[in-house]
Amino acid sequence: MVIKWTPLARRSLKDVYLFYLPQTGKKKALEIINQIKDETNYLLIFPEMGAFEVIDEIKTPYRYIIKNKCKLYYSVLSDYIRVDFVWDTRRNPEYLRQYLID
């Protein structure tokens, strides 16, 4: 099994980097991003480790794991694990609905 990042996941990870950059500097911001990316390696061992996200008592198709105040939303497919997007949990949760509910 392999891990594939969607374009949205890459953009949202970049947004996290840009959020941390002015506060922490380039070195620390990169460290945070690398920690988030490294966390996905655990999914190769146990893909079902993440809980399903539930919105208004409805289970979404996305599982998530948490690292550095970010939720990594992913899907387990037959041949690979797809990282769908990264969500900074300090953001307004109402915006999260746009990503989770089609």
Backbone torsions as a table, in degrees:
resi	resn	phi	psi	omega
1	MET	NA	147.5	177.9
2	VAL	-128.6	165.9	177.4
3	ILE	-109.2	131.0	177.0
4	LYS	-122.5	136.0	179.1
5	TRP	-101.2	131.3	175.9
6	THR	-74.6	160.8	174.6
7	PRO	-56.9	-38.0	177.6
8	LEU	-63.7	-39.6	178.7
9	ALA	-63.9	-41.5	178.7
10	ARG	-65.2	-42.4	178.7
11	ARG	-64.7	-42.4	-178.4
12	SER	-69.9	-31.6	174.7
13	LEU	-67.6	-39.3	176.4
14	LYS	-63.1	-38.1	177.0
15	ASP	-61.5	-38.9	176.8
16	VAL	-63.2	-44.6	177.7
17	TYR	-58.1	-47.6	-178.7
18	LEU	-65.4	-28.7	176.1
19	PHE	-67.8	-44.9	-177.4
20	TYR	-76.9	-28.6	-173.2
21	LEU	-50.6	-54.1	-178.4
22	PRO	-68.7	-24.3	-177.6
23	GLN	-84.1	-35.8	-170.3
24	THR	-116.9	-17.4	-174.7
25	GLY	91.9	165.4	-173.9
26	LYS	-62.0	-45.5	-175.6
27	LYS	-61.6	-48.4	-178.2
28	LYS	-69.9	-39.1	178.5
29	ALA	-61.2	-43.1	176.8
30	LEU	-64.2	-38.2	178.4
31	GLU	-61.6	-43.0	178.9
32	ILE	-63.2	-44.8	179.5
33	ILE	-63.0	-42.9	179.2
34	ASN	-64.7	-36.6	176.4
35	GLN	-63.6	-40.7	178.1
36	ILE	-63.9	-46.5	179.6
37	LYS	-63.8	-40.5	-179.7
38	ASP	-64.0	-30.2	-179.5
39	GLU	-60.6	-29.0	-179.3
40	THR	-67.8	-19.4	179.0
41	ASN	-62.2	-29.0	177.1
42	TYR	-64.6	-26.0	179.3
43	LEU	-67.1	-25.9	177.6
44	LEU	-66.9	-29.9	179.8
45	ILE	-83.9	-43.8	-176.6
46	PHE	-139.5	83.6	-174.9
47	PRO	-60.0	-28.4	-177.1
48	GLU	-89.5	14.4	-176.0
49	MET	-66.4	-29.1	-178.0
50	GLY	-79.7	148.5	177.2
51	ALA	-80.6	154.6	172.4
52	PHE	-77.4	140.0	175.6
53	GLU	-76.6	137.4	178.6
54	VAL	-121.3	127.2	177.6
55	ILE	-122.2	124.6	179.5
56	ASP	49.9	44.8	178.4
57	GLU	65.1	17.1	176.8
58	ILE	-111.4	124.0	178.5
59	LYS	-76.6	124.0	178.0
60	THR	-84.0	168.7	178.8
61	PRO	-79.3	1.6	-174.5
62	TYR	-101.3	134.4	168.3
63	ARG	-94.8	161.8	177.0
64	TYR	-146.3	153.2	168.6
65	ILE	-127.4	157.9	-175.6
66	ILE	-116.8	136.3	174.9
67	LYS	-152.9	130.9	176.9
68	ASN	50.5	51.8	178.2
69	LYS	62.8	18.7	178.9
70	CYS	-123.9	142.5	172.3
71	LYS	-101.0	128.8	174.6
72	LEU	-99.8	109.3	179.6
73	TYR	-88.3	132.7	-177.0
74	TYR	-145.7	166.0	177.6
75	SER	-129.4	140.3	176.8
76	VAL	-98.8	114.0	179.1
77	LEU	-105.4	175.9	-174.4
78	SER	-62.8	-40.5	-175.5
79	ASP	-106.5	-12.8	-176.3
80	TYR	-159.5	169.6	175.0
81	ILE	-105.7	126.5	-177.8
82	ARG	-106.3	118.6	172.7
83	VAL	-81.8	116.0	-173.3
84	ASP	-85.9	-43.8	176.5
85	PHE	-169.2	164.5	178.9
86	VAL	-116.0	133.2	-177.1
87	TRP	-123.3	120.9	174.2
88	ASP	-75.2	118.8	-172.7
89	THR	-69.6	-6.4	177.2
90	ARG	-85.2	-6.7	177.7
91	ARG	-77.9	163.2	178.8
92	ASN	-62.7	121.1	-177.0
93	PRO	-65.4	-18.6	177.7
94	GLU	-63.4	-32.5	177.8
95	TYR	-69.4	-25.1	-179.9
96	LEU	-63.7	-30.4	179.1
97	ARG	-55.8	-34.3	-179.5
98	GLN	-58.7	-34.8	-177.9
99	TYR	-85.9	-32.5	-171.2
100	LEU	-90.3	-31.9	-176.0
101	ILE	-113.2	118.3	-178.5
102	ASP	-77.6	NA	NA
